[in-house]
Amino acid sequence: MKIPVTLNGEKIILDANPDEKLLTVLRKMGFNSLKHGCEKGRCGFCTVLLNDMPVSSCLIPAGILKDSTIVTLEAFVRTKEYEDIATGFEKAGVQLCGFCNASKYFTVYRLLKDNYRPSKEQLLETASEDKCTCTESSSYMNAILYATAEKHQREGRKKNV
């Protein structure tokens, strides 16, 4: 089946079976930021942005992707949002294990996109939903706060708004 999509900013045609999972399709194309994990949508190791939302690619059949926009971590690392988050992780002393990178980056990206300043409850919820144990919750929440500050500084926003 020929499926038109925008992948990492480029319009392409995916050649895949309709029931083939996006994880499998992207791995075959050489995108190694997606990892095989539980393949049940729980671990987050295969997270991509699908139409600007973090999703587990192991759950997405290729047949529903027509005209979708897909972003993998390989492309996301070239964005200003990635830099904000990476700086936040660095300032908080967070060192990711390599399996959960996409999940953590895309989750924080969406949180910051939807919230000017995430609340304590949102931070706790984000940390509690994270299934990888490479980062303790308090460090992860601090990283999000640092990333928020980086984003505000880059956008020229006042610190106490």
C-alpha positions as CSV (number, residue, x, y, z in Angstrom):
1,M,0.0,0.0,0.0
2,K,1.3,3.5,-0.9
3,I,0.7,5.9,2.0
4,P,1.5,9.7,1.6
5,V,2.9,11.2,4.7
6,T,5.2,14.0,5.9
7,L,8.2,12.4,7.6
8,N,10.6,14.7,9.4
9,G,9.5,17.6,7.2
10,E,9.7,15.7,3.9
11,K,6.7,14.6,1.9
12,I,7.2,10.9,1.1
13,I,5.3,7.8,0.2
14,L,5.5,4.9,2.7
15,D,5.3,1.5,1.1
16,A,3.8,-0.7,3.8
17,N,1.1,-3.2,4.6
18,P,-2.0,-1.5,6.1
19,D,-1.7,-3.5,9.3
20,E,2.1,-3.1,9.7
21,K,3.0,-1.0,12.7
22,L,4.6,2.4,12.3
23,L,7.4,1.2,14.6
24,T,8.3,-1.6,12.1
25,V,8.1,0.7,9.1
26,L,10.3,3.4,10.6
27,R,12.9,0.9,11.9
28,K,13.1,-0.6,8.4
29,M,13.8,2.9,7.1
30,G,16.8,3.2,9.5
31,F,15.2,5.3,12.3
32,N,17.0,3.9,15.3
33,S,15.7,6.4,17.9
34,L,12.6,4.2,18.1
35,K,13.2,1.1,20.2
36,H,11.4,-2.2,20.4
37,G,10.1,-2.4,23.9
38,C,6.9,-3.9,25.2
39,E,5.1,-3.4,21.8
40,K,1.9,-2.8,23.8
41,G,2.2,1.0,24.1
42,R,3.2,1.0,27.8
43,C,7.0,1.6,27.8
44,G,7.3,4.6,25.5
45,F,10.5,3.4,23.9
46,C,9.0,3.8,20.4
47,T,7.5,7.2,20.8
48,V,7.2,9.6,17.8
49,L,5.3,12.8,17.2
50,L,2.2,12.0,15.1
51,N,0.4,15.2,14.1
52,D,2.3,16.9,16.9
53,M,1.2,14.5,19.6
54,P,3.5,11.9,21.3
55,V,2.3,8.4,20.4
56,S,3.6,4.9,20.8
57,S,4.4,3.9,17.2
58,C,4.0,0.2,18.1
59,L,0.3,0.8,18.3
60,I,-0.2,2.7,15.0
61,P,-1.1,0.7,11.9
62,A,0.4,2.2,8.7
63,G,-3.0,2.0,7.1
64,I,-4.3,5.0,9.1
65,L,-1.4,7.3,8.4
66,K,-2.5,8.9,5.1
67,D,-1.5,12.6,5.1
68,S,-0.1,12.4,8.6
69,T,2.9,14.3,9.9
70,I,5.5,12.1,11.7
71,V,8.5,13.4,13.5
72,T,11.2,11.1,14.9
73,L,13.8,12.1,17.4
74,E,16.4,12.1,14.6
75,A,14.7,15.3,13.2
76,F,13.5,16.7,16.5
77,V,17.1,17.1,17.7
78,R,17.5,19.9,15.2
79,T,14.8,22.1,16.8
80,K,14.9,24.9,19.3
81,E,12.4,23.0,21.5
82,Y,14.9,20.1,21.7
83,E,17.6,22.5,22.8
84,D,15.4,23.9,25.5
85,I,14.6,20.4,26.9
86,A,18.2,19.1,26.5
87,T,19.5,22.1,28.4
88,G,16.8,21.5,31.1
89,F,17.9,17.8,31.4
90,E,21.5,18.9,31.6
91,K,20.9,21.5,34.3
92,A,18.9,19.0,36.4
93,G,21.7,16.3,36.0
94,V,19.4,14.0,34.1
95,Q,21.2,11.4,32.0
96,L,18.8,9.3,29.9
97,C,19.4,5.6,29.3
98,G,18.9,5.8,25.5
99,F,15.7,3.7,25.4
100,C,13.4,6.4,26.8
101,N,14.9,9.5,25.1
102,A,12.1,9.9,22.5
103,S,9.4,9.4,25.1
104,K,10.8,11.9,27.6
105,Y,11.7,14.5,25.0
106,F,8.3,14.3,23.2
107,T,6.3,14.2,26.4
108,V,8.1,17.3,27.8
109,Y,7.7,19.0,24.4
110,R,3.9,18.5,24.4
111,L,3.6,19.5,28.0
112,L,5.5,22.8,27.4
113,K,3.6,23.4,24.1
114,D,0.2,23.1,26.0
115,N,1.2,24.9,29.2
116,Y,3.0,28.2,29.7
117,R,4.1,27.1,33.1
118,P,3.3,23.5,34.1
119,S,1.6,23.2,37.5
120,K,2.9,21.0,40.2
121,E,0.1,18.5,39.5
122,Q,1.1,18.4,35.8
123,L,4.7,17.8,36.7
124,L,3.7,15.0,39.1
125,E,1.4,13.5,36.5
126,T,4.1,13.6,33.8
127,A,6.7,12.0,36.1
128,S,4.3,9.3,37.3
129,E,3.4,8.4,33.7
130,D,7.0,7.8,32.8
131,K,7.7,4.1,32.8
132,C,11.5,4.1,32.5
133,T,13.4,4.0,35.8
134,C,16.6,5.6,34.5
135,T,15.5,9.0,36.0
136,E,14.1,9.7,39.4
137,S,10.9,11.7,39.5
138,S,12.2,14.7,41.3
139,S,15.1,15.1,38.8
140,Y,12.7,14.7,35.9
141,M,10.4,17.4,37.3
142,N,13.3,19.7,37.9
143,A,14.4,19.1,34.3
144,I,11.0,20.2,33.1
145,L,11.2,23.3,35.1
146,Y,14.6,24.2,33.7
147,A,13.3,23.5,30.2
148,T,10.4,25.8,30.8
149,A,12.8,28.5,31.9
150,E,15.0,27.9,28.8
151,K,11.9,28.2,26.6
152,H,10.8,31.4,28.2
153,Q,14.3,32.9,28.0
154,R,14.6,32.0,24.3
155,E,11.1,33.5,23.6
156,G,12.1,36.7,25.5
157,R,9.3,36.2,28.1
158,K,9.5,37.8,31.6
159,K,10.6,35.3,34.3
160,N,7.8,36.0,36.8
161,V,4.9,36.2,34.4
